[in-house]
């Protein structure tokens, strides 16, 4: 028996400004809108972060 919740709506993707970790050994990143600091440090490795733009699923 399959437990399907019906057809899923396609997720809208939008260009989103993010903070990305500058360390080559870390893949940490966060959405700019979720950052409390003007220039945050990576929550995973404490390195500095730089801004970039990625296409991500829209969060409402």
N, CA, C and O atoms as a Tripos MOL2 file, in Angstrom:
@<TRIPOS>MOLECULE
protein
  240   239    60     0     0
PROTEIN
NO_CHARGES

@<TRIPOS>ATOM
      1 N           0.8470   -1.1710    0.0000 N.3       1 UNK1
      2 CA          0.0000    0.0000    0.0000 C.3       1 UNK1
      3 C           0.8960    1.2400    0.0000 C.2       1 UNK1
      4 O           1.8950    1.2990    0.7170 O.2       1 UNK1
      5 N           0.5280    2.2100   -0.8020 N.am      2 UNK2
      6 CA          1.3120    3.4470   -0.9390 C.3       2 UNK2
      7 C           0.6060    4.5840   -0.2160 C.2       2 UNK2
      8 O          -0.6150    4.7200   -0.3030 O.2       2 UNK2
      9 N           1.3680    5.3910    0.4930 N.am      3 UNK3
     10 CA          0.8130    6.5370    1.2080 C.3       3 UNK3
     11 C           1.2110    7.8170    0.4830 C.2       3 UNK3
     12 O           2.1890    8.4710    0.8460 O.2       3 UNK3
     13 N           0.4550    8.1590   -0.5260 N.am      4 UNK4
     14 CA          0.7470    9.3540   -1.3170 C.3       4 UNK4
     15 C          -0.1060   10.5140   -0.8240 C.2       4 UNK4
     16 O          -1.2830   10.3400   -0.5070 O.2       4 UNK4
     17 N           0.4800   11.6650   -0.7640 N.am      5 UNK5
     18 CA         -0.2600   12.8600   -0.3450 C.3       5 UNK5
     19 C          -0.7690   13.6320   -1.5530 C.2       5 UNK5
     20 O          -1.0560   14.8250   -1.4550 O.2       5 UNK5
     21 N          -0.8810   12.9710   -2.6670 N.am      6 UNK6
     22 CA         -1.3680   13.6200   -3.8690 C.3       6 UNK6
     23 C          -0.2300   14.2570   -4.6390 C.2       6 UNK6
     24 O           0.9310   14.1790   -4.2380 O.2       6 UNK6
     25 N          -0.5780   14.8880   -5.7480 N.am      7 UNK7
     26 CA          0.4640   15.5100   -6.5700 C.3       7 UNK7
     27 C           1.1120   16.6830   -5.8370 C.2       7 UNK7
     28 O           0.4330   17.4940   -5.2070 O.2       7 UNK7
     29 N           2.4160   16.7530   -5.9330 N.am      8 UNK8
     30 CA          3.1370   17.8480   -5.2910 C.3       8 UNK8
     31 C           3.2230   19.0220   -6.2570 C.2       8 UNK8
     32 O           3.4450   18.8520   -7.4560 O.2       8 UNK8
     33 N           3.0420   20.2140   -5.7040 N.am      9 UNK9
     34 CA          3.1800   21.4080   -6.5230 C.3       9 UNK9
     35 C           4.6540   21.6560   -6.7920 C.2       9 UNK9
     36 O           5.4920   21.4110   -5.9250 O.2       9 UNK9
     37 N           4.9790   22.1400   -7.9850 N.am     10 UNK10
     38 CA          6.3850   22.4530   -8.2460 C.3      10 UNK10
     39 C           6.8390   23.5930   -7.3450 C.2      10 UNK10
     40 O           6.0920   24.5400   -7.1010 O.2      10 UNK10
     41 N           8.0550   23.4940   -6.8590 N.am     11 UNK11
     42 CA          8.5950   24.5080   -5.9590 C.3      11 UNK11
     43 C           9.1810   25.6370   -6.7960 C.2      11 UNK11
     44 O          10.0090   25.4080   -7.6780 O.2      11 UNK11
     45 N           8.7440   26.8500   -6.5100 N.am     12 UNK12
     46 CA          9.2630   28.0360   -7.1960 C.3      12 UNK12
     47 C          10.6850   28.2900   -6.7330 C.2      12 UNK12
     48 O          10.9460   28.3060   -5.5300 O.2      12 UNK12
     49 N          11.6150   28.4910   -7.6670 N.am     13 UNK13
     50 CA         12.9940   28.8040   -7.3100 C.3      13 UNK13
     51 C          13.2770   30.2580   -7.6730 C.2      13 UNK13
     52 O          12.8640   30.7400   -8.7280 O.2      13 UNK13
     53 N          13.9880   30.9480   -6.7830 N.am     14 UNK14
     54 CA         14.2870   32.3640   -6.9820 C.3      14 UNK14
     55 C          15.7590   32.6360   -6.6810 C.2      14 UNK14
     56 O          16.3930   31.8970   -5.9280 O.2      14 UNK14
     57 N          16.2950   33.7030   -7.2750 N.am     15 UNK15
     58 CA         17.6470   34.1230   -6.9440 C.3      15 UNK15
     59 C          17.6470   34.6490   -5.5240 C.2      15 UNK15
     60 O          16.8430   35.5160   -5.1800 O.2      15 UNK15
     61 N          18.5390   34.1350   -4.6990 N.am     16 UNK16
     62 CA         18.5770   34.4470   -3.2780 C.3      16 UNK16
     63 C          19.9960   34.8360   -2.8790 C.2      16 UNK16
     64 O          20.9530   34.1430   -3.2250 O.2      16 UNK16
     65 N          20.1340   35.9430   -2.1510 N.am     17 UNK17
     66 CA         21.4410   36.3450   -1.6450 C.3      17 UNK17
     67 C          21.7590   35.4970   -0.4190 C.2      17 UNK17
     68 O          20.9480   35.3680    0.4980 O.2      17 UNK17
     69 N          22.9580   34.9250   -0.4270 N.am     18 UNK18
     70 CA         23.3820   34.0650    0.6910 C.3      18 UNK18
     71 C          24.7520   34.5090    1.1900 C.2      18 UNK18
     72 O          25.4610   35.2640    0.5250 O.2      18 UNK18
     73 N          25.1060   34.0250    2.3690 N.am     19 UNK19
     74 CA         26.4720   34.1160    2.8920 C.3      19 UNK19
     75 C          27.0890   32.7440    2.7010 C.2      19 UNK19
     76 O          26.4930   31.7370    3.0840 O.2      19 UNK19
     77 N          28.2790   32.6910    2.1110 N.am     20 UNK20
     78 CA         28.9620   31.4340    1.8530 C.3      20 UNK20
     79 C          30.3190   31.4360    2.5560 C.2      20 UNK20
     80 O          31.0380   32.4340    2.5210 O.2      20 UNK20
     81 N          30.6660   30.3210    3.1910 N.am     21 UNK21
     82 CA         31.9270   30.2050    3.9090 C.3      21 UNK21
     83 C          33.1070   30.3320    2.9430 C.2      21 UNK21
     84 O          33.0730   29.7930    1.8370 O.2      21 UNK21
     85 N          34.1460   31.0460    3.3700 N.am     22 UNK22
     86 CA         35.3240   31.2430    2.5280 C.3      22 UNK22
     87 C          36.3400   30.1060    2.6660 C.2      22 UNK22
     88 O          37.2840   30.0390    1.8800 O.2      22 UNK22
     89 N          36.1720   29.2250    3.6300 N.am     23 UNK23
     90 CA         37.0950   28.1110    3.8290 C.3      23 UNK23
     91 C          36.8820   27.0440    2.7570 C.2      23 UNK23
     92 O          35.7480   26.6400    2.4990 O.2      23 UNK23
     93 N          37.9680   26.5880    2.1330 N.am     24 UNK24
     94 CA         37.8700   25.5410    1.1010 C.3      24 UNK24
     95 C          37.4360   24.1950    1.6850 C.2      24 UNK24
     96 O          36.9170   23.3440    0.9620 O.2      24 UNK24
     97 N          37.6450   24.0010    2.9850 N.am     25 UNK25
     98 CA         37.3100   22.7320    3.6300 C.3      25 UNK25
     99 C          35.8870   22.6990    4.1820 C.2      25 UNK25
    100 O          35.4790   21.6990    4.7740 O.2      25 UNK25
    101 N          35.1250   23.7830    3.9950 N.am     26 UNK26
    102 CA         33.7870   23.8760    4.5770 C.3      26 UNK26
    103 C          32.7720   24.2440    3.4970 C.2      26 UNK26
    104 O          33.0540   25.0710    2.6300 O.2      26 UNK26
    105 N          31.6070   23.6350    3.5500 N.am     27 UNK27
    106 CA         30.5340   23.9310    2.6040 C.3      27 UNK27
    107 C          29.4210   24.7690    3.2360 C.2      27 UNK27
    108 O          28.3090   24.8230    2.7090 O.2      27 UNK27
    109 N          29.7180   25.4260    4.3690 N.am     28 UNK28
    110 CA         28.6920   26.1730    5.0870 C.3      28 UNK28
    111 C          28.1650   27.3660    4.3100 C.2      28 UNK28
    112 O          28.9180   28.0600    3.6270 O.2      28 UNK28
    113 N          26.8650   27.5960    4.4220 N.am     29 UNK29
    114 CA         26.2340   28.7670    3.8400 C.3      29 UNK29
    115 C          24.9130   29.0170    4.5540 C.2      29 UNK29
    116 O          24.3700   28.1180    5.1950 O.2      29 UNK29
    117 N          24.3950   30.2420    4.4450 N.am     30 UNK30
    118 CA         23.0780   30.5710    5.0130 C.3      30 UNK30
    119 C          22.4370   31.6750    4.1920 C.2      30 UNK30
    120 O          23.1240   32.4860    3.5710 O.2      30 UNK30
    121 N          21.1300   31.6950    4.1970 N.am     31 UNK31
    122 CA         20.4170   32.7700    3.5160 C.3      31 UNK31
    123 C          20.6950   34.0840    4.2310 C.2      31 UNK31
    124 O          20.7480   34.1360    5.4600 O.2      31 UNK31
    125 N          20.8740   35.1510    3.4450 N.am     32 UNK32
    126 CA         21.1490   36.4580    4.0300 C.3      32 UNK32
    127 C          20.0260   36.8700    4.9770 C.2      32 UNK32
    128 O          20.2850   37.4630    6.0240 O.2      32 UNK32
    129 N          18.8020   36.5640    4.6220 N.am     33 UNK33
    130 CA         17.6550   36.9680    5.4510 C.3      33 UNK33
    131 C          17.6090   36.2260    6.7860 C.2      33 UNK33
    132 O          16.8550   36.6220    7.6750 O.2      33 UNK33
    133 N          18.3940   35.1610    6.9500 N.am     34 UNK34
    134 CA         18.4160   34.4250    8.2150 C.3      34 UNK34
    135 C          19.6100   34.7920    9.0810 C.2      34 UNK34
    136 O          19.8040   34.2220   10.1550 O.2      34 UNK34
    137 N          20.4090   35.7430    8.6160 N.am     35 UNK35
    138 CA         21.5970   36.1540    9.3560 C.3      35 UNK35
    139 C          21.2570   37.3410   10.2490 C.2      35 UNK35
    140 O          20.5740   38.2740    9.8250 O.2      35 UNK35
    141 N          21.7340   37.2990   11.4780 N.am     36 UNK36
    142 CA         21.4950   38.3990   12.4120 C.3      36 UNK36
    143 C          22.6300   39.4090   12.4020 C.2      36 UNK36
    144 O          22.4740   40.5200   12.9090 O.2      36 UNK36
    145 N          23.7720   39.0370   11.8320 N.am     37 UNK37
    146 CA         24.9470   39.9040   11.8320 C.3      37 UNK37
    147 C          25.1440   40.5450   10.4680 C.2      37 UNK37
    148 O          24.7760   39.9750    9.4410 O.2      37 UNK37
    149 N          25.7270   41.7340   10.4700 N.am     38 UNK38
    150 CA         26.0060   42.4130    9.2150 C.3      38 UNK38
    151 C          27.0570   41.6650    8.4110 C.2      38 UNK38
    152 O          26.9800   41.6210    7.1830 O.2      38 UNK38
    153 N          28.0330   41.0780    9.0830 N.am     39 UNK39
    154 CA         29.0900   40.2820    8.4470 C.3      39 UNK39
    155 C          29.2810   39.0230    9.3080 C.2      39 UNK39
    156 O          30.1520   39.0040   10.1780 O.2      39 UNK39
    157 N          28.4790   37.9740    9.0780 N.am     40 UNK40
    158 CA         28.5160   36.7950    9.9560 C.3      40 UNK40
    159 C          29.7700   35.9490    9.7670 C.2      40 UNK40
    160 O          30.4630   36.0420    8.7540 O.2      40 UNK40
    161 N          30.0400   35.1210   10.7750 N.am     41 UNK41
    162 CA         31.0790   34.1020   10.6410 C.3      41 UNK41
    163 C          30.3670   32.7720   10.4450 C.2      41 UNK41
    164 O          29.2150   32.6060   10.8440 O.2      41 UNK41
    165 N          31.0640   31.8360    9.8310 N.am     42 UNK42
    166 CA         30.4770   30.5310    9.5360 C.3      42 UNK42
    167 C          30.0870   29.8260   10.8360 C.2      42 UNK42
    168 O          30.9210   29.6870   11.7310 O.2      42 UNK42
    169 N          28.8420   29.3830   10.9550 N.am     43 UNK43
    170 CA         28.4220   28.6910   12.1790 C.3      43 UNK43
    171 C          29.0650   27.3090   12.3300 C.2      43 UNK43
    172 O          29.0470   26.7370   13.4190 O.2      43 UNK43
    173 N          29.6290   26.7740   11.2560 N.am     44 UNK44
    174 CA         30.2340   25.4390   11.3150 C.3      44 UNK44
    175 C          31.7150   25.4820   11.6790 C.2      44 UNK44
    176 O          32.1790   24.6980   12.5060 O.2      44 UNK44
    177 N          32.4670   26.4170   11.0470 N.am     45 UNK45
    178 CA         33.9170   26.4100   11.2600 C.3      45 UNK45
    179 C          34.4670   27.7510   11.7440 C.2      45 UNK45
    180 O          35.6680   27.8760   11.9840 O.2      45 UNK45
    181 N          33.5990   28.7540   11.8880 N.am     46 UNK46
    182 CA         33.9620   30.0860   12.3960 C.3      46 UNK46
    183 C          34.8240   30.9070   11.4310 C.2      46 UNK46
    184 O          35.3910   31.9200   11.8410 O.2      46 UNK46
    185 N          34.9390   30.4990   10.1620 N.am     47 UNK47
    186 CA         35.6650   31.2820    9.1670 C.3      47 UNK47
    187 C          34.8020   32.4640    8.7250 C.2      47 UNK47
    188 O          33.6120   32.5270    9.0340 O.2      47 UNK47
    189 N          35.4200   33.4010    7.9950 N.am     48 UNK48
    190 CA         34.6530   34.5280    7.4690 C.3      48 UNK48
    191 C          33.7590   34.0410    6.3290 C.2      48 UNK48
    192 O          33.9770   32.9690    5.7650 O.2      48 UNK48
    193 N          32.7550   34.8430    6.0040 N.am     49 UNK49
    194 CA         31.8130   34.4770    4.9480 C.3      49 UNK49
    195 C          31.7440   35.6120    3.9330 C.2      49 UNK49
    196 O          32.0250   36.7660    4.2550 O.2      49 UNK49
    197 N          31.3700   35.2720    2.7100 N.am     50 UNK50
    198 CA         31.2270   36.2500    1.6500 C.3      50 UNK50
    199 C          29.8490   36.1050    1.0140 C.2      50 UNK50
    200 O          29.2730   35.0170    1.0110 O.2      50 UNK50
    201 N          29.3240   37.1990    0.4770 N.am     51 UNK51
    202 CA         28.0030   37.1430   -0.1320 C.3      51 UNK51
    203 C          28.0850   36.6380   -1.5640 C.2      51 UNK51
    204 O          29.0380   36.9210   -2.2900 O.2      51 UNK51
    205 N          27.0650   35.8830   -1.9510 N.am     52 UNK52
    206 CA         26.9030   35.4580   -3.3350 C.3      52 UNK52
    207 C          25.4220   35.2170   -3.5800 C.2      52 UNK52
    208 O          24.6160   35.2780   -2.6510 O.2      52 UNK52
    209 N          25.0680   34.9460   -4.8170 N.am     53 UNK53
    210 CA         23.6670   34.7120   -5.1850 C.3      53 UNK53
    211 C          23.5320   33.2860   -5.7000 C.2      53 UNK53
    212 O          24.3180   32.8370   -6.5340 O.2      53 UNK53
    213 N          22.5240   32.5810   -5.1920 N.am     54 UNK54
    214 CA         22.2070   31.2190   -5.6550 C.3      54 UNK54
    215 C          20.7270   31.1570   -5.9880 C.2      54 UNK54
    216 O          19.9290   31.9450   -5.4790 O.2      54 UNK54
    217 N          20.3690   30.2170   -6.8440 N.am     55 UNK55
    218 CA         18.9570   29.9480   -7.1410 C.3      55 UNK55
    219 C          18.5110   28.8580   -6.1770 C.2      55 UNK55
    220 O          18.9830   27.7230   -6.2350 O.2      55 UNK55
    221 N          17.5850   29.2280   -5.2810 N.am     56 UNK56
    222 CA         17.1240   28.3220   -4.2320 C.3      56 UNK56
    223 C          15.6020   28.2650   -4.2020 C.2      56 UNK56
    224 O          14.9390   29.1680   -4.7120 O.2      56 UNK56
    225 N          15.0360   27.2040   -3.6050 N.am     57 UNK57
    226 CA         13.5790   27.1610   -3.4510 C.3      57 UNK57
    227 C          13.1010   28.3520   -2.6320 C.2      57 UNK57
    228 O          13.7200   28.7330   -1.6380 O.2      57 UNK57
    229 N          11.9910   28.9280   -3.0680 N.am     58 UNK58
    230 CA         11.4280   30.0970   -2.3720 C.3      58 UNK58
    231 C          10.8230   29.6770   -1.0430 C.2      58 UNK58
    232 O          10.1370   28.6590   -0.9550 O.2      58 UNK58
    233 N          11.0800   30.4570   -0.0230 N.am     59 UNK59
    234 CA         10.4980   30.2150    1.2920 C.3      59 UNK59
    235 C           9.5450   31.3600    1.5810 C.2      59 UNK59
    236 O           9.9240   32.5290    1.5200 O.2      59 UNK59
    237 N           8.3150   31.0160    1.8940 N.am     60 UNK60
    238 CA          7.3080   32.0600    2.1390 C.3      60 UNK60
    239 C           7.0680   32.2490    3.5990 C.2      60 UNK60
    240 O           6.2540   33.0860    3.9870 O.2      60 UNK60
@<TRIPOS>BOND
     1     1     2 1
     2     2     3 1
     3     3     4 2
     4     3     5 am
     5     5     6 1
     6     6     7 1
     7     7     8 2
     8     7     9 am
     9     9    10 1
    10    10    11 1
    11    11    12 2
    12    11    13 am
    13    13    14 1
    14    14    15 1
    15    15    16 2
    16    15    17 am
    17    17    18 1
    18    18    19 1
    19    19    20 2
    20    19    21 am
    21    21    22 1
    22    22    23 1
    23    23    24 2
    24    23    25 am
    25    25    26 1
    26    26    27 1
    27    27    28 2
    28    27    29 am
    29    29    30 1
    30    30    31 1
    31    31    32 2
    32    31    33 am
    33    33    34 1
    34    34    35 1
    35    35    36 2
    36    35    37 am
    37    37    38 1
    38    38    39 1
    39    39    40 2
    40    39    41 am
    41    41    42 1
    42    42    43 1
    43    43    44 2
    44    43    45 am
    45    45    46 1
    46    46    47 1
    47    47    48 2
    48    47    49 am
    49    49    50 1
    50    50    51 1
    51    51    52 2
    52    51    53 am
    53    53    54 1
    54    54    55 1
    55    55    56 2
    56    55    57 am
    57    57    58 1
    58    58    59 1
    59    59    60 2
    60    59    61 am
    61    61    62 1
    62    62    63 1
    63    63    64 2
    64    63    65 am
    65    65    66 1
    66    66    67 1
    67    67    68 2
    68    67    69 am
    69    69    70 1
    70    70    71 1
    71    71    72 2
    72    71    73 am
    73    73    74 1
    74    74    75 1
    75    75    76 2
    76    75    77 am
    77    77    78 1
    78    78    79 1
    79    79    80 2
    80    79    81 am
    81    81    82 1
    82    82    83 1
    83    83    84 2
    84    83    85 am
    85    85    86 1
    86    86    87 1
    87    87    88 2
    88    87    89 am
    89    89    90 1
    90    90    91 1
    91    91    92 2
    92    91    93 am
    93    93    94 1
    94    94    95 1
    95    95    96 2
    96    95    97 am
    97    97    98 1
    98    98    99 1
    99    99   100 2
   100    99   101 am
   101   101   102 1
   102   102   103 1
   103   103   104 2
   104   103   105 am
   105   105   106 1
   106   106   107 1
   107   107   108 2
   108   107   109 am
   109   109   110 1
   110   110   111 1
   111   111   112 2
   112   111   113 am
   113   113   114 1
   114   114   115 1
   115   115   116 2
   116   115   117 am
   117   117   118 1
   118   118   119 1
   119   119   120 2
   120   119   121 am
   121   121   122 1
   122   122   123 1
   123   123   124 2
   124   123   125 am
   125   125   126 1
   126   126   127 1
   127   127   128 2
   128   127   129 am
   129   129   130 1
   130   130   131 1
   131   131   132 2
   132   131   133 am
   133   133   134 1
   134   134   135 1
   135   135   136 2
   136   135   137 am
   137   137   138 1
   138   138   139 1
   139   139   140 2
   140   139   141 am
   141   141   142 1
   142   142   143 1
   143   143   144 2
   144   143   145 am
   145   145   146 1
   146   146   147 1
   147   147   148 2
   148   147   149 am
   149   149   150 1
   150   150   151 1
   151   151   152 2
   152   151   153 am
   153   153   154 1
   154   154   155 1
   155   155   156 2
   156   155   157 am
   157   157   158 1
   158   158   159 1
   159   159   160 2
   160   159   161 am
   161   161   162 1
   162   162   163 1
   163   163   164 2
   164   163   165 am
   165   165   166 1
   166   166   167 1
   167   167   168 2
   168   167   169 am
   169   169   170 1
   170   170   171 1
   171   171   172 2
   172   171   173 am
   173   173   174 1
   174   174   175 1
   175   175   176 2
   176   175   177 am
   177   177   178 1
   178   178   179 1
   179   179   180 2
   180   179   181 am
   181   181   182 1
   182   182   183 1
   183   183   184 2
   184   183   185 am
   185   185   186 1
   186   186   187 1
   187   187   188 2
   188   187   189 am
   189   189   190 1
   190   190   191 1
   191   191   192 2
   192   191   193 am
   193   193   194 1
   194   194   195 1
   195   195   196 2
   196   195   197 am
   197   197   198 1
   198   198   199 1
   199   199   200 2
   200   199   201 am
   201   201   202 1
   202   202   203 1
   203   203   204 2
   204   203   205 am
   205   205   206 1
   206   206   207 1
   207   207   208 2
   208   207   209 am
   209   209   210 1
   210   210   211 1
   211   211   212 2
   212   211   213 am
   213   213   214 1
   214   214   215 1
   215   215   216 2
   216   215   217 am
   217   217   218 1
   218   218   219 1
   219   219   220 2
   220   219   221 am
   221   221   222 1
   222   222   223 1
   223   223   224 2
   224   223   225 am
   225   225   226 1
   226   226   227 1
   227   227   228 2
   228   227   229 am
   229   229   230 1
   230   230   231 1
   231   231   232 2
   232   231   233 am
   233   233   234 1
   234   234   235 1
   235   235   236 2
   236   235   237 am
   237   237   238 1
   238   238   239 1
   239   239   240 2
@<TRIPOS>SUBSTRUCTURE
     1 UNK1         2 RESIDUE 1 A UNK
     2 UNK2         6 RESIDUE 1 A UNK
     3 UNK3        10 RESIDUE 1 A UNK
     4 UNK4        14 RESIDUE 1 A UNK
     5 UNK5        18 RESIDUE 1 A UNK
     6 UNK6        22 RESIDUE 1 A UNK
     7 UNK7        26 RESIDUE 1 A UNK
     8 UNK8        30 RESIDUE 1 A UNK
     9 UNK9        34 RESIDUE 1 A UNK
    10 UNK10       38 RESIDUE 1 A UNK
    11 UNK11       42 RESIDUE 1 A UNK
    12 UNK12       46 RESIDUE 1 A UNK
    13 UNK13       50 RESIDUE 1 A UNK
    14 UNK14       54 RESIDUE 1 A UNK
    15 UNK15       58 RESIDUE 1 A UNK
    16 UNK16       62 RESIDUE 1 A UNK
    17 UNK17       66 RESIDUE 1 A UNK
    18 UNK18       70 RESIDUE 1 A UNK
    19 UNK19       74 RESIDUE 1 A UNK
    20 UNK20       78 RESIDUE 1 A UNK
    21 UNK21       82 RESIDUE 1 A UNK
    22 UNK22       86 RESIDUE 1 A UNK
    23 UNK23       90 RESIDUE 1 A UNK
    24 UNK24       94 RESIDUE 1 A UNK
    25 UNK25       98 RESIDUE 1 A UNK
    26 UNK26      102 RESIDUE 1 A UNK
    27 UNK27      106 RESIDUE 1 A UNK
    28 UNK28      110 RESIDUE 1 A UNK
    29 UNK29      114 RESIDUE 1 A UNK
    30 UNK30      118 RESIDUE 1 A UNK
    31 UNK31      122 RESIDUE 1 A UNK
    32 UNK32      126 RESIDUE 1 A UNK
    33 UNK33      130 RESIDUE 1 A UNK
    34 UNK34      134 RESIDUE 1 A UNK
    35 UNK35      138 RESIDUE 1 A UNK
    36 UNK36      142 RESIDUE 1 A UNK
    37 UNK37      146 RESIDUE 1 A UNK
    38 UNK38      150 RESIDUE 1 A UNK
    39 UNK39      154 RESIDUE 1 A UNK
    40 UNK40      158 RESIDUE 1 A UNK
    41 UNK41      162 RESIDUE 1 A UNK
    42 UNK42      166 RESIDUE 1 A UNK
    43 UNK43      170 RESIDUE 1 A UNK
    44 UNK44      174 RESIDUE 1 A UNK
    45 UNK45      178 RESIDUE 1 A UNK
    46 UNK46      182 RESIDUE 1 A UNK
    47 UNK47      186 RESIDUE 1 A UNK
    48 UNK48      190 RESIDUE 1 A UNK
    49 UNK49      194 RESIDUE 1 A UNK
    50 UNK50      198 RESIDUE 1 A UNK
    51 UNK51      202 RESIDUE 1 A UNK
    52 UNK52      206 RESIDUE 1 A UNK
    53 UNK53      210 RESIDUE 1 A UNK
    54 UNK54      214 RESIDUE 1 A UNK
    55 UNK55      218 RESIDUE 1 A UNK
    56 UNK56      222 RESIDUE 1 A UNK
    57 UNK57      226 RESIDUE 1 A UNK
    58 UNK58      230 RESIDUE 1 A UNK
    59 UNK59      234 RESIDUE 1 A UNK
    60 UNK60      238 RESIDUE 1 A UNK
